[in-house]
Amino acid sequence: MGIKNVWSLALIAAATLTLTACGTANTSEISDPIEGVNRGIFKFNDVVDTAVLEPVARGYRAGVPQPARTGVRNFLQNLKSPLTIGNNILQGDLPGAGDATTRMVANTLLGFAGLVDVAGKEGIKYQEEDFGQTLGKWGVGHGPYLVLPLFGPSSVRDTTGMLVDGYADPIRIWLMATDQEALYYTRAGVAAIDKREELIDVLADLKKNSIDYYAAMKSTYGQRRQALLNDENAGSASMVDIP
């Protein structure tokens, strides 16, 4: 990556650590000082989702058999393995790093490059880890709640984590260095469709049963991020990664 790039990541992380005073790490409550702006972006995202993302996701579900969709999801998760391992190490979770490494090796070599979750069938389950969680483990609070255009619910801490993960992603670095940008953007598009398909029923239920869809989404986001930080099962609150 180069010394300059490594220092850039270090400076981003150091700047984010100053957010500790903005919130407590071990809580699902997130302050929302720019709620008006967030609600406006949330409404825009909902329009785009209703007009584009949800129909595409439903078409993907209707046109692609479940085993194939599962294979795509396994493959995408396997591509994230280097980041998962790195964040486990940064969190001091060496057993977690070992499990993630075992999953990557087993699924890549025996699972057709990750299409089949061989390790999962042996009891080594996929555990999502990102730099936002790493910052939380270091004691950094959420900071203000943010709704990002197209990306959805986030916070200052988790947005910083997303940027660091994206910048440090070895797959991105390799594809960009070998002039294969189209593959990188294809991967991002497939991941967005896959995630939206996974959340079709969850989001429909949340929207239908919420008096305030915005508030319900913010609450669920905070609960799931806290569950991930505590290495708990996030359950049906998996809409944190809404594309």
Long-range contacts (C-beta under 8 A, 24 or more apart in sequence): 1-168, 1-173, 5-167, 8-167, 9-164, 9-167, 9-168, 12-160, 12-163, 12-164, 13-131, 13-135, 13-160, 13-164, 15-160, 16-135, 16-140, 16-156, 16-157, 16-160, 16-161, 17-135, 17-138, 17-140, 19-140, 19-141, 19-142, 19-143, 19-156, 19-157, 20-139, 20-140, 20-141, 21-141, 22-141, 22-142, 22-143, 22-144, 22-156, 23-141, 23-142, 23-143, 23-155, 23-157, 24-141, 25-136, 25-137, 25-139, 25-140, 25-141, 25-142, 25-229, 26-226, 26-229, 27-141, 27-142, 27-222, 27-226, 28-219, 28-222, 28-223, 28-225, 28-226, 29-222, 30-142, 30-144, 30-145, 30-155, 30-218, 30-221, 30-222, 31-142, 31-143, 31-144, 31-145, 32-144, 32-145, 32-218, 33-144, 34-144, 34-146, 35-145, 38-145, 38-146, 38-147, 38-214, 39-147, 39-214, 41-147, 41-148, 41-149, 42-147, 42-214, 42-217, 44-149, 45-147, 45-149, 45-150, 45-152, 45-242, 46-213, 48-150, 49-196, 49-242, 53-192, 53-193, 53-196, 53-243, 54-196, 54-200, 56-193, 56-196, 57-193, 57-196, 57-197, 57-200, 58-197, 58-200, 60-193, 60-194, 60-197, 61-197, 61-200, 69-194, 69-197, 71-115, 71-116, 72-115, 72-190, 72-194, 73-194, 73-198, 74-107, 74-111, 74-114, 74-115, 74-116, 74-117, 75-113, 75-114, 75-115, 76-187, 76-190, 76-191, 76-194, 77-114, 77-117, 77-126, 78-103, 78-104, 78-107, 78-108, 78-111, 78-113, 78-114, 79-114, 79-171, 79-187, 82-169, 82-170, 82-171, 83-129, 83-130, 83-131, 83-165, 83-168, 83-169, 83-170, 84-127, 84-128, 84-129, 86-168, 87-129, 87-130, 87-131, 87-133, 87-134, 87-165, 88-129, 90-131, 90-134, 90-137, 91-129, 91-133, 91-134, 91-137, 92-137, 96-127, 96-129, 96-231, 99-124, 99-127, 100-127, 100-129, 127-231, 128-228, 128-234, 130-158, 130-161, 130-162, 130-165, 131-160, 131-161, 131-162, 131-164, 131-165, 131-168, 132-157, 132-158, 132-159, 132-160, 132-161, 132-162, 132-225, 133-161, 133-225, 133-228, 133-229, 134-161, 135-160, 135-161, 136-225, 136-229, 137-229, 142-222, 142-225, 145-218, 150-243, 151-242, 151-243, 152-217, 152-239, 152-241, 152-242, 152-243, 153-217, 153-218, 153-221, 153-239, 153-240, 153-242, 154-221, 155-225, 158-225, 191-243, 192-243, 193-243, 195-241, 195-242, 195-243, 196-242, 196-243, 198-238, 199-238, 199-239, 199-242, 202-236, 202-238, 202-239, 203-239, 203-242, 206-239
